[in-house]
């Protein structure tokens, strides 16, 4: 069963204060391969592994229906540095 981007967004926004969220369906619309970029102040003081585990736990049901899921999680300050580096 395909996962809809709106479902992913609703779950994430319902659980975290989101400063920025990008959800990309990398499976040409079939909903089986997603990549996200998530920026939240709730990630302050947490390691990347802790952040990813948090997001994986939030999306446990949805990820179980996917072939692949990747994520980049940032604090607001880290995201600014990421944007500057990739500009």
C-alpha positions as CSV (number, residue, x, y, z in Angstrom):
1,X,0.0,0.0,0.0
2,X,1.4,3.4,-1.0
3,X,2.1,6.0,1.6
4,X,0.8,9.6,0.9
5,X,3.0,12.6,1.6
6,X,0.1,14.3,3.4
7,X,0.0,11.5,5.9
8,X,3.7,11.8,6.6
9,X,3.4,15.6,7.0
10,X,0.4,15.3,9.3
11,X,2.2,12.8,11.6
12,X,5.4,14.8,11.7
13,X,3.7,18.2,12.3
14,X,1.4,16.7,14.9
15,X,4.4,15.5,17.0
16,X,7.1,18.1,16.5
17,X,7.4,21.8,16.3
18,X,8.5,22.0,12.6
19,X,10.5,25.0,11.3
20,X,11.0,23.4,7.8
21,X,9.9,20.2,6.2
22,X,10.6,18.8,2.8
23,X,9.1,15.5,1.8
24,X,10.2,14.1,-1.6
25,X,8.6,11.0,-3.1
26,X,11.6,9.4,-4.9
27,X,9.5,6.6,-6.3
28,X,7.9,8.5,-9.2
29,X,4.6,8.8,-7.4
30,X,4.1,5.2,-6.2
31,X,4.7,6.2,-2.5
32,X,7.2,3.6,-1.7
33,X,10.4,5.6,-1.4
34,X,10.7,8.9,0.5
35,X,13.4,11.3,1.6
36,X,12.7,14.0,4.1
37,X,14.6,17.1,5.4
38,X,13.2,18.0,8.8
39,X,14.2,21.1,10.8
40,X,13.0,21.4,14.4
41,X,14.1,23.2,17.6
42,X,13.1,19.9,19.4
43,X,16.4,18.4,18.0
44,X,18.6,20.7,20.1
45,X,20.9,18.7,22.2
46,X,20.1,15.4,20.5
47,X,22.5,13.3,18.5
48,X,21.7,12.5,14.8
49,X,21.0,8.9,15.8
50,X,18.5,10.0,18.5
51,X,16.8,12.3,16.1
52,X,16.5,9.5,13.4
53,X,15.2,7.0,16.0
54,X,12.6,9.6,17.1
55,X,11.4,10.2,13.5
56,X,11.5,6.4,12.7
57,X,9.3,5.8,15.8
58,X,6.8,8.5,14.8
59,X,6.5,7.1,11.3
60,X,6.8,3.4,12.3
61,X,3.5,2.4,10.6
62,X,4.2,4.4,7.5
63,X,7.8,3.3,7.1
64,X,6.7,-0.4,7.3
65,X,4.7,0.2,4.1
66,X,7.7,1.7,2.2
67,X,10.6,0.2,0.3
68,X,13.0,3.0,1.4
69,X,13.1,6.0,3.7
70,X,15.9,8.4,4.2
71,X,16.0,11.5,6.4
72,X,18.1,14.5,7.2
73,X,17.4,16.1,10.6
74,X,18.7,19.5,11.6
75,X,18.4,22.1,14.4
76,X,17.6,25.6,12.9
77,X,21.3,26.6,13.3
78,X,22.5,23.4,11.6
79,X,20.1,24.0,8.8
80,X,21.3,27.5,8.2
81,X,24.9,26.1,7.9
82,X,23.7,23.3,5.6
83,X,22.0,25.9,3.3
84,X,25.1,28.1,3.3
85,X,27.3,25.2,2.5
86,X,25.1,24.1,-0.4
87,X,24.5,27.6,-1.8
